[in-house]
Amino acid sequence: MLGSAVWREGGRVRAAFIERRGPADEIRYGDLPVPEPGPGDLLVRVEAVAVNPVDTFVRSGAYPTPLPFPFVVGRDLVGTVVASGPGVSSFRIGDRVWSNSLGHDGRQGAAAEYAVVGADRLYRAPAGVDPVALVAVVHPAATAYLALHVHGDMRSGDTVLVAGAAGHVGRAATVLADCAGARVVATAGGGDVDACRELGADIVADYRDPDVARTLAEAVPDGVDVHLDTSGRHDLARALALMACRGRIVAMAGINARPVLPVGPLYTRDIRIVGFAISNASVSDLASAARRVNQLVAEGVLDAGPIEVLPLSDAATAHLRVERGEVRGVRLVLVPSLD
């Protein structure tokens, strides 16, 4: 049963939502009914919500997925359990928790004062971790984990190339690959070279350098085993020239990219190109990623980098800024308590 603290007058809470797919100005900020947890669900009082590029794809319709209207936007949250539906025994009232798989496949999103989350998509937060810092890292870190370990089949001793290593997913991928015993070669802007080395990259090349292809080739004489292009540029000709026999290229960004694919080196060296979106991850894969993310966050190894905190009512502005590319390298986090 819901506690009285959950209820506003008339049983309504504030949320950022849309009533149809479209541009960022379709996002409304207003009252919706308090969501009620069904069997296997928990009601979470939301403390922080991250804004991801995929949130803008879902809202606009660029990423097709069933949406229940009015649809609360947002994928990731950190909060506190305040109520549970029937059949839930894995969490207790008062547990600090997080989720990074709302707002997809018919599930409502996270950008509200309260959200219903299935117990199988909810994870305990590491003790003492700031909710803003945690919500900023859980999506890119879980994405990086699944790209490397599940889809890239990364092993200790592999050479991993992370293109766009200064971005949110790139930062996490660099840390995760280094912690797993891989040799990390990265590309980033010239101003981010030192930061990427601090994250664990053995070699960092400036992607704007006219000689970057030669620099990378010299850095990987035995080839690249796992290639992640988190920037979405997808220069497959360059990537294939660097790959080791039976290497894996994980395509995980660049929703509108249309790269040229040189087929010859792809099949003559048994190279695989694997598409991956975290939205398609199984609950067991998400749970595996969550365990590793929690471990590295608790150890202080994993962080999101620069964060900008905004009130929940600024959700439309946040989406627009992400779409315009105005916040590269900075995570936007919405906090309901600021309204």
Sequence and secondary structure as in RCSB ss.txt:
>XXXX:A:sequence
MLGSAVWREGGRVRAAFIERRGPADEIRYGDLPVPEPGPGDLLVRVEAVAVNPVDTFVRSGAYPTPLPFPFVVGR
DLVGTVVASGPGVSSFRIGDRVWSNSLGHDGRQGAAAEYAVVGADRLYRAPAGVDPVALVAVVHPAATAYLALHV
HGDMRSGDTVLVAGAAGHVGRAATVLADCAGARVVATAGGGDVDACRELGADIVADYRDPDVARTLAEAVPDGVD
VHLDTSGRHDLARALALMACRGRIVAMAGINARPVLPVGPLYTRDIRIVGFAISNASVSDLASAARRVNQLVAEG
VLDAGPIEVLPLSDAATAHLRVERGEVRGVRLVLVPSLD
>XXXX:A:secstr
   GGG  TTSEEEEEEESSS SGGG EEEEEE     TTEEEEEEEEEE  HHHHHHHHTSS     SSEE  S
EEEEEEEEE TT  S  TT EEEES  SSTT   S BSEEEEEGGG EE  TT  HHHHHHHHHHHHHHHIIIII
IS   TT EEEEETTTSHHHHHHHHHHHHTT EEEEEE GGGHHHHHHHT SEEEETTSTTHHHHHHHH TT EE
EEEETTS   HHHHHHHEEEEEEEEE S TT      HHHHHHTT EEEE  GGG  HHHHHHHHHHHHHHHHTT
     SEEEEEGGGHHHHHHHHHTTTTTT EEEEEGGG 
